[in-house]
Amino acid sequence: MKTTLEELNRWMSSPREGENLEFKEAKNQFDLTKLFRYCVAIANEGGGKLILGITDKPPRKIVGSKAFQDIVDMQRRLLDKLRFRVEVEELSHPGGRLVIFHIPSRPVGTAYQFEGAYLMRSTEDTVPMTEDRLRQIFNEGKPDWLSRSARKNCSGDDIVQLA
């Protein structure tokens, strides 16, 4: 995945971070456990980007990052730990080196977890997923038997009688 400067500028000009976009200054390093947590939470929110080397408060500035110098190794470690592929990109910018994590969405009806916790985004952090959100995710793609279209498409053979 190759990020263009136009894409980067569009992300940076976003009025706020959201469930699918996170900036971290990370000038020298970034905590590996936090990285794993962010990847899981962002995947659970539909996928997105985590970008190291940019301040997170507008107006955002590129400060560069020395974190994760070996991006091939980092990509392998993410796959080994999380069991899903996160593309890691290094972007050279006049303002400094950026590390961009391209995080895919979770599969429909599935939520990812890290160390036994299903995670989601909450403002600038990751938190355990709420029960109602987990229920929504696990019910994705299942038929809604109470909906009118499901009842309408149901033939008499689909109805089971209990004795």
BELVENNOR-V404909 format. One record per backbone hydrogen bond with DSSP energy under -1.0 kcal/mol. NH is the residue of the N-H (numbers start at 1). CO is the residue of the C=O. If there is no record, write none. Layout:
BEGIN
NH	CO
NH	CO
END
This chain:
BEGIN
8	4
9	5
10	6
11	7
12	8
13	9
14	11
18	21
22	49
24	51
35	31
36	32
37	33
38	34
39	35
40	36
41	37
42	38
43	39
44	40
45	41
46	43
47	42
48	103
49	20
50	101
51	22
52	99
53	24
54	24
55	61
63	53
64	53
65	97
66	27
71	69
74	70
75	71
76	72
77	73
78	74
79	75
80	76
81	77
82	78
83	79
87	102
89	100
91	98
96	93
98	91
99	52
100	89
101	50
102	87
103	48
106	43
110	107
114	117
117	114
120	127
122	125
125	122
127	120
129	118
134	130
135	131
136	132
137	133
138	134
139	135
140	137
142	139
145	143
147	144
151	147
152	148
153	149
158	155
159	156
END
